[in-house]
């Protein structure tokens, strides 16, 4: 079964480890045989924060793009997914298990897709923690009073 992709202008795509960029017009690309394909918007940004979930996402992304290192990365990916499974509860836990299942059958793209909601959940958790810490620091900060002016008279 062929994979049909509609590429937006200037959209990036990686096919079997080769980064390509579409021209300035929209194109339809049909991939007729098996290939490791990932769209540019599914790739982890270079400036993305290094968190437990983004680290394993990056490893899976690397396994998808670079077939030569795939076998070396598999045990590391499985170990990190197991660590995530002990960290997250419902509903993210289901996504972590889903990603682990896809990794075990070699479907790395679907593993990436399964982890996207976990990245969103992790980001939300970090934002809540930062807001809570900021509120705690504000509560601990000493009150500063505006100096009163004395009128000479």
Secondary structure as a PSIPRED ss2 file (coil, helix, strand):
# PSIPRED VFORMAT (PSIPRED V4.0)

   1 X C   1.000  0.000  0.000
   2 X C   1.000  0.000  0.000
   3 X E   0.000  0.000  1.000
   4 X E   0.000  0.000  1.000
   5 X E   0.000  0.000  1.000
   6 X E   0.000  0.000  1.000
   7 X E   0.000  0.000  1.000
   8 X C   1.000  0.000  0.000
   9 X C   1.000  0.000  0.000
  10 X C   1.000  0.000  0.000
  11 X C   1.000  0.000  0.000
  12 X E   0.000  0.000  1.000
  13 X E   0.000  0.000  1.000
  14 X E   0.000  0.000  1.000
  15 X E   0.000  0.000  1.000
  16 X C   1.000  0.000  0.000
  17 X C   1.000  0.000  0.000
  18 X E   0.000  0.000  1.000
  19 X E   0.000  0.000  1.000
  20 X E   0.000  0.000  1.000
  21 X E   0.000  0.000  1.000
  22 X C   1.000  0.000  0.000
  23 X C   1.000  0.000  0.000
  24 X C   1.000  0.000  0.000
  25 X C   1.000  0.000  0.000
  26 X C   1.000  0.000  0.000
  27 X E   0.000  0.000  1.000
  28 X E   0.000  0.000  1.000
  29 X E   0.000  0.000  1.000
  30 X E   0.000  0.000  1.000
  31 X E   0.000  0.000  1.000
  32 X C   1.000  0.000  0.000
  33 X C   1.000  0.000  0.000
  34 X C   1.000  0.000  0.000
  35 X C   1.000  0.000  0.000
  36 X C   1.000  0.000  0.000
  37 X E   0.000  0.000  1.000
  38 X E   0.000  0.000  1.000
  39 X E   0.000  0.000  1.000
  40 X H   0.000  1.000  0.000
  41 X H   0.000  1.000  0.000
  42 X H   0.000  1.000  0.000
  43 X C   1.000  0.000  0.000
  44 X C   1.000  0.000  0.000
  45 X C   1.000  0.000  0.000
  46 X C   1.000  0.000  0.000
  47 X C   1.000  0.000  0.000
  48 X C   1.000  0.000  0.000
  49 X C   1.000  0.000  0.000
  50 X C   1.000  0.000  0.000
  51 X C   1.000  0.000  0.000
  52 X H   0.000  1.000  0.000
  53 X H   0.000  1.000  0.000
  54 X H   0.000  1.000  0.000
  55 X H   0.000  1.000  0.000
  56 X H   0.000  1.000  0.000
  57 X H   0.000  1.000  0.000
  58 X H   0.000  1.000  0.000
  59 X H   0.000  1.000  0.000
  60 X H   0.000  1.000  0.000
  61 X H   0.000  1.000  0.000
  62 X H   0.000  1.000  0.000
  63 X H   0.000  1.000  0.000
  64 X H   0.000  1.000  0.000
  65 X H   0.000  1.000  0.000
  66 X C   1.000  0.000  0.000
  67 X H   0.000  1.000  0.000
  68 X H   0.000  1.000  0.000
  69 X H   0.000  1.000  0.000
  70 X H   0.000  1.000  0.000
  71 X H   0.000  1.000  0.000
  72 X H   0.000  1.000  0.000
  73 X H   0.000  1.000  0.000
  74 X H   0.000  1.000  0.000
  75 X H   0.000  1.000  0.000
  76 X H   0.000  1.000  0.000
  77 X H   0.000  1.000  0.000
  78 X H   0.000  1.000  0.000
  79 X H   0.000  1.000  0.000
  80 X H   0.000  1.000  0.000
  81 X H   0.000  1.000  0.000
  82 X H   0.000  1.000  0.000
  83 X H   0.000  1.000  0.000
  84 X H   0.000  1.000  0.000
  85 X H   0.000  1.000  0.000
  86 X H   0.000  1.000  0.000
  87 X H   0.000  1.000  0.000
  88 X C   1.000  0.000  0.000
  89 X C   1.000  0.000  0.000
  90 X C   1.000  0.000  0.000
  91 X C   1.000  0.000  0.000
  92 X H   0.000  1.000  0.000
  93 X H   0.000  1.000  0.000
  94 X H   0.000  1.000  0.000
  95 X H   0.000  1.000  0.000
  96 X H   0.000  1.000  0.000
  97 X H   0.000  1.000  0.000
  98 X H   0.000  1.000  0.000
  99 X H   0.000  1.000  0.000
 100 X H   0.000  1.000  0.000
 101 X H   0.000  1.000  0.000
 102 X H   0.000  1.000  0.000
 103 X H   0.000  1.000  0.000
 104 X H   0.000  1.000  0.000
 105 X C   1.000  0.000  0.000
 106 X C   1.000  0.000  0.000
 107 X C   1.000  0.000  0.000
 108 X H   0.000  1.000  0.000
 109 X H   0.000  1.000  0.000
 110 X H   0.000  1.000  0.000
 111 X H   0.000  1.000  0.000
 112 X H   0.000  1.000  0.000
 113 X H   0.000  1.000  0.000
 114 X H   0.000  1.000  0.000
 115 X H   0.000  1.000  0.000
 116 X H   0.000  1.000  0.000
 117 X H   0.000  1.000  0.000
 118 X H   0.000  1.000  0.000
 119 X H   0.000  1.000  0.000
 120 X H   0.000  1.000  0.000
 121 X H   0.000  1.000  0.000
 122 X H   0.000  1.000  0.000
 123 X H   0.000  1.000  0.000
 124 X H   0.000  1.000  0.000
 125 X H   0.000  1.000  0.000
 126 X H   0.000  1.000  0.000
 127 X H   0.000  1.000  0.000
 128 X H   0.000  1.000  0.000
 129 X H   0.000  1.000  0.000
 130 X H   0.000  1.000  0.000
 131 X H   0.000  1.000  0.000
 132 X H   0.000  1.000  0.000
 133 X H   0.000  1.000  0.000
 134 X H   0.000  1.000  0.000
 135 X H   0.000  1.000  0.000
 136 X H   0.000  1.000  0.000
 137 X H   0.000  1.000  0.000
 138 X H   0.000  1.000  0.000
 139 X H   0.000  1.000  0.000
 140 X H   0.000  1.000  0.000
 141 X C   1.000  0.000  0.000
 142 X C   1.000  0.000  0.000
 143 X C   1.000  0.000  0.000
 144 X C   1.000  0.000  0.000
 145 X C   1.000  0.000  0.000
 146 X C   1.000  0.000  0.000
 147 X C   1.000  0.000  0.000
 148 X C   1.000  0.000  0.000
 149 X C   1.000  0.000  0.000
 150 X C   1.000  0.000  0.000
 151 X C   1.000  0.000  0.000
 152 X C   1.000  0.000  0.000
 153 X C   1.000  0.000  0.000
